[in-house]
Amino acid sequence: MNGGDGDDDDDELFAAWVEASGLEEAPPTRARARLLDAVDGSGRFALMLEAIHRLTDLAGDALAALLRRLDEPGGWIEGAPGVHYFHFSPGPAAAAPEAGIVRLRPGATFPRHRHIGDEVSLILDGVLIDDAGRRHGPGSVIPSAAGSEHAYTAGTGRDLVIVSMHGGIAFSDPASFQLRR
């Protein structure tokens, strides 16, 4: 989910691709669907499937179902303005007891928090800007040790989407993140 409004964004994206490709006419509908899935559907994570599998211990249908959930608006819980989350159950060999996907709209900030246990996060989409101003893009793996504390902000452009495997967090200001549907 990239923060767009759906079909209008898809049509604009597809039209730009057709124009840039130099084709005389648009490809067949099936080709259009494959292209859009590769750019904005769950297929956009194909190059990261192995990394997601290693982190979550999910494979096959379970991994595909998790990635499809990213584009289902009803499954997300709002925690702070522009910050959404959903929990999922990792596979039995996953190292962390808690697992979730975090999505931040461009410019949104995930509130300051302390890690109770270790955390490993994998950026699937967008740009994460850490407390030091460093930018981390898709494919970046960010470890956070138990006891460490930080906040982070989504860059501009696309939504920031992160797979987070952790041992629990405590918010510096508990009112800054309240899970609500």
Summary of the structure (lengths in Angstrom):
residues: 181
radius of gyration: 17.4
end to end distance: 17.8
largest distance: 58.6
contacts: 518
relative contact order: 0.17
helix: 32%
strand: 30%
